[in-house]
Amino acid sequence: MENFGSVQARTYAGTLSSALKELRAGPAISGAKERREIGPHLWTLHVARKGRKGRHFVIFRVGSFQGQNVIDVLRLLHDSMDLERHLLPTELDS
């Protein structure tokens, strides 16, 4: 908000929210990529959705909890960042 103003902050918050809502459908959604080169069960999803621009990735893990499939969002990073550098060793090994 400080750099780009309140209108852009609201627009980008809507873009991020849209990506996270779509992710509830599971990792088979358009744009999700499994990233085995980073770690087991890790996926990325670019937040740019349905014509909306965005320069961030959601990094998430697909797993199960008490018999239910779950998606665990680990990080939200700018697309210029080194993904592996910004994950904890415990997130890479799980």
HELIX and SHEET records of a PDB file:
HELIX    1   1 SER A    6  LEU A   23  1                                  18    
HELIX    2   2 GLU A   84  HIS A   86  5                                   3    
HELIX    3   3 PRO A   89  ASP A   93  1                                   5    
SHEET    1   A 4 ALA A  32  GLU A  34  0                                        
SHEET    2   A 4 LEU A  42  HIS A  46 -1                                        
SHEET    3   A 4 HIS A  56  PHE A  65 -1                                        
SHEET    4   A 4 GLN A  68  HIS A  78 -1                                        
END                                                                             
